[in-house]
């Protein structure tokens, strides 16, 4: 905060001699006009330098490549990579949720930690509820609805797992029927 005030103070000191204008080929930096604090954080206003756009001179022909006629299709679709986090980060998030998600004003949690803990807790609860719903639909042999529910919840990994589970289920059922004599 002190450095911000120092920067504001230095930016308001008039120069002894006016600086030469930047040539057209160089970029001019934006100048800080003002800063203020809001409930969301600091908001600073900058003055952007004037920009001059030069068009294509008359008589110049602009050529572009012809668009591709056919686009090759990949032979197979691979599952999306699961957004895995390191165990250290997962442990940190679990400790943060346990310590700060429902903390009272007496706890030693910063407001940013409380917000992050609540966001992480809500996201974990939403993932658990979605997984429970997809599992319930799979247990009722409603594979298409389970995949749709996972996709509606924006969990591509869960949708891929549900689809692969449904693809394996008929093969396992036919293997059981063949193994059991009548």
MODELLER restraints for C-alpha pairs under 7 A, 6 or more apart:
rsr = mdl.restraints
at = mdl.atoms
rsr.add(forms.Gaussian(group=physical.xy_distance, feature=features.Distance(at['CA:22:A'], at['CA:28:A']), mean=6.47, stdev=0.5))
rsr.add(forms.Gaussian(group=physical.xy_distance, feature=features.Distance(at['CA:28:A'], at['CA:49:A']), mean=6.21, stdev=0.5))
rsr.add(forms.Gaussian(group=physical.xy_distance, feature=features.Distance(at['CA:29:A'], at['CA:49:A']), mean=6.96, stdev=0.5))
rsr.add(forms.Gaussian(group=physical.xy_distance, feature=features.Distance(at['CA:30:A'], at['CA:46:A']), mean=6.04, stdev=0.5))
rsr.add(forms.Gaussian(group=physical.xy_distance, feature=features.Distance(at['CA:30:A'], at['CA:47:A']), mean=5.56, stdev=0.5))
rsr.add(forms.Gaussian(group=physical.xy_distance, feature=features.Distance(at['CA:30:A'], at['CA:48:A']), mean=4.72, stdev=0.5))
rsr.add(forms.Gaussian(group=physical.xy_distance, feature=features.Distance(at['CA:30:A'], at['CA:49:A']), mean=6.06, stdev=0.5))
rsr.add(forms.Gaussian(group=physical.xy_distance, feature=features.Distance(at['CA:31:A'], at['CA:46:A']), mean=5.33, stdev=0.5))
rsr.add(forms.Gaussian(group=physical.xy_distance, feature=features.Distance(at['CA:31:A'], at['CA:47:A']), mean=5.10, stdev=0.5))
rsr.add(forms.Gaussian(group=physical.xy_distance, feature=features.Distance(at['CA:31:A'], at['CA:48:A']), mean=6.69, stdev=0.5))
rsr.add(forms.Gaussian(group=physical.xy_distance, feature=features.Distance(at['CA:32:A'], at['CA:45:A']), mean=6.19, stdev=0.5))
rsr.add(forms.Gaussian(group=physical.xy_distance, feature=features.Distance(at['CA:32:A'], at['CA:46:A']), mean=4.41, stdev=0.5))
rsr.add(forms.Gaussian(group=physical.xy_distance, feature=features.Distance(at['CA:32:A'], at['CA:47:A']), mean=6.33, stdev=0.5))
rsr.add(forms.Gaussian(group=physical.xy_distance, feature=features.Distance(at['CA:33:A'], at['CA:45:A']), mean=5.46, stdev=0.5))
rsr.add(forms.Gaussian(group=physical.xy_distance, feature=features.Distance(at['CA:33:A'], at['CA:46:A']), mean=5.18, stdev=0.5))
rsr.add(forms.Gaussian(group=physical.xy_distance, feature=features.Distance(at['CA:33:A'], at['CA:47:A']), mean=6.37, stdev=0.5))
rsr.add(forms.Gaussian(group=physical.xy_distance, feature=features.Distance(at['CA:34:A'], at['CA:44:A']), mean=5.63, stdev=0.5))
rsr.add(forms.Gaussian(group=physical.xy_distance, feature=features.Distance(at['CA:34:A'], at['CA:45:A']), mean=5.31, stdev=0.5))
rsr.add(forms.Gaussian(group=physical.xy_distance, feature=features.Distance(at['CA:35:A'], at['CA:42:A']), mean=6.83, stdev=0.5))
rsr.add(forms.Gaussian(group=physical.xy_distance, feature=features.Distance(at['CA:35:A'], at['CA:43:A']), mean=5.57, stdev=0.5))
rsr.add(forms.Gaussian(group=physical.xy_distance, feature=features.Distance(at['CA:35:A'], at['CA:44:A']), mean=4.03, stdev=0.5))
rsr.add(forms.Gaussian(group=physical.xy_distance, feature=features.Distance(at['CA:35:A'], at['CA:45:A']), mean=6.24, stdev=0.5))
rsr.add(forms.Gaussian(group=physical.xy_distance, feature=features.Distance(at['CA:36:A'], at['CA:42:A']), mean=5.73, stdev=0.5))
rsr.add(forms.Gaussian(group=physical.xy_distance, feature=features.Distance(at['CA:36:A'], at['CA:43:A']), mean=5.39, stdev=0.5))
rsr.add(forms.Gaussian(group=physical.xy_distance, feature=features.Distance(at['CA:36:A'], at['CA:44:A']), mean=6.38, stdev=0.5))
rsr.add(forms.Gaussian(group=physical.xy_distance, feature=features.Distance(at['CA:37:A'], at['CA:43:A']), mean=6.09, stdev=0.5))
rsr.add(forms.Gaussian(group=physical.xy_distance, feature=features.Distance(at['CA:79:A'], at['CA:160:A']), mean=6.69, stdev=0.5))
rsr.add(forms.Gaussian(group=physical.xy_distance, feature=features.Distance(at['CA:80:A'], at['CA:157:A']), mean=6.50, stdev=0.5))
rsr.add(forms.Gaussian(group=physical.xy_distance, feature=features.Distance(at['CA:82:A'], at['CA:157:A']), mean=6.17, stdev=0.5))
rsr.add(forms.Gaussian(group=physical.xy_distance, feature=features.Distance(at['CA:96:A'], at['CA:117:A']), mean=5.74, stdev=0.5))
rsr.add(forms.Gaussian(group=physical.xy_distance, feature=features.Distance(at['CA:97:A'], at['CA:117:A']), mean=4.71, stdev=0.5))
rsr.add(forms.Gaussian(group=physical.xy_distance, feature=features.Distance(at['CA:97:A'], at['CA:120:A']), mean=6.99, stdev=0.5))
rsr.add(forms.Gaussian(group=physical.xy_distance, feature=features.Distance(at['CA:97:A'], at['CA:121:A']), mean=6.20, stdev=0.5))
rsr.add(forms.Gaussian(group=physical.xy_distance, feature=features.Distance(at['CA:100:A'], at['CA:109:A']), mean=5.94, stdev=0.5))
rsr.add(forms.Gaussian(group=physical.xy_distance, feature=features.Distance(at['CA:100:A'], at['CA:113:A']), mean=6.66, stdev=0.5))
rsr.add(forms.Gaussian(group=physical.xy_distance, feature=features.Distance(at['CA:100:A'], at['CA:114:A']), mean=5.17, stdev=0.5))
rsr.add(forms.Gaussian(group=physical.xy_distance, feature=features.Distance(at['CA:100:A'], at['CA:117:A']), mean=5.91, stdev=0.5))
rsr.add(forms.Gaussian(group=physical.xy_distance, feature=features.Distance(at['CA:101:A'], at['CA:114:A']), mean=5.72, stdev=0.5))
rsr.add(forms.Gaussian(group=physical.xy_distance, feature=features.Distance(at['CA:101:A'], at['CA:117:A']), mean=4.76, stdev=0.5))
rsr.add(forms.Gaussian(group=physical.xy_distance, feature=features.Distance(at['CA:101:A'], at['CA:118:A']), mean=4.92, stdev=0.5))
rsr.add(forms.Gaussian(group=physical.xy_distance, feature=features.Distance(at['CA:101:A'], at['CA:121:A']), mean=6.98, stdev=0.5))
rsr.add(forms.Gaussian(group=physical.xy_distance, feature=features.Distance(at['CA:130:A'], at['CA:150:A']), mean=6.92, stdev=0.5))
rsr.add(forms.Gaussian(group=physical.xy_distance, feature=features.Distance(at['CA:130:A'], at['CA:153:A']), mean=6.78, stdev=0.5))
rsr.add(forms.Gaussian(group=physical.xy_distance, feature=features.Distance(at['CA:134:A'], at['CA:146:A']), mean=4.87, stdev=0.5))
rsr.add(forms.Gaussian(group=physical.xy_distance, feature=features.Distance(at['CA:134:A'], at['CA:149:A']), mean=6.55, stdev=0.5))
rsr.add(forms.Gaussian(group=physical.xy_distance, feature=features.Distance(at['CA:134:A'], at['CA:150:A']), mean=6.58, stdev=0.5))
rsr.add(forms.Gaussian(group=physical.xy_distance, feature=features.Distance(at['CA:137:A'], at['CA:143:A']), mean=6.82, stdev=0.5))
rsr.add(forms.Gaussian(group=physical.xy_distance, feature=features.Distance(at['CA:137:A'], at['CA:145:A']), mean=6.89, stdev=0.5))
rsr.add(forms.Gaussian(group=physical.xy_distance, feature=features.Distance(at['CA:137:A'], at['CA:146:A']), mean=5.31, stdev=0.5))
rsr.add(forms.Gaussian(group=physical.xy_distance, feature=features.Distance(at['CA:138:A'], at['CA:146:A']), mean=6.13, stdev=0.5))
rsr.add(forms.Gaussian(group=physical.xy_distance, feature=features.Distance(at['CA:143:A'], at['CA:166:A']), mean=5.99, stdev=0.5))
rsr.add(forms.Gaussian(group=physical.xy_distance, feature=features.Distance(at['CA:146:A'], at['CA:162:A']), mean=6.80, stdev=0.5))
rsr.add(forms.Gaussian(group=physical.xy_distance, feature=features.Distance(at['CA:147:A'], at['CA:159:A']), mean=4.96, stdev=0.5))
rsr.add(forms.Gaussian(group=physical.xy_distance, feature=features.Distance(at['CA:147:A'], at['CA:162:A']), mean=5.94, stdev=0.5))
rsr.add(forms.Gaussian(group=physical.xy_distance, feature=features.Distance(at['CA:147:A'], at['CA:163:A']), mean=6.37, stdev=0.5))
rsr.add(forms.Gaussian(group=physical.xy_distance, feature=features.Distance(at['CA:150:A'], at['CA:156:A']), mean=6.95, stdev=0.5))
rsr.add(forms.Gaussian(group=physical.xy_distance, feature=features.Distance(at['CA:150:A'], at['CA:158:A']), mean=5.96, stdev=0.5))
rsr.add(forms.Gaussian(group=physical.xy_distance, feature=features.Distance(at['CA:150:A'], at['CA:159:A']), mean=4.93, stdev=0.5))
rsr.add(forms.Gaussian(group=physical.xy_distance, feature=features.Distance(at['CA:151:A'], at['CA:159:A']), mean=5.95, stdev=0.5))
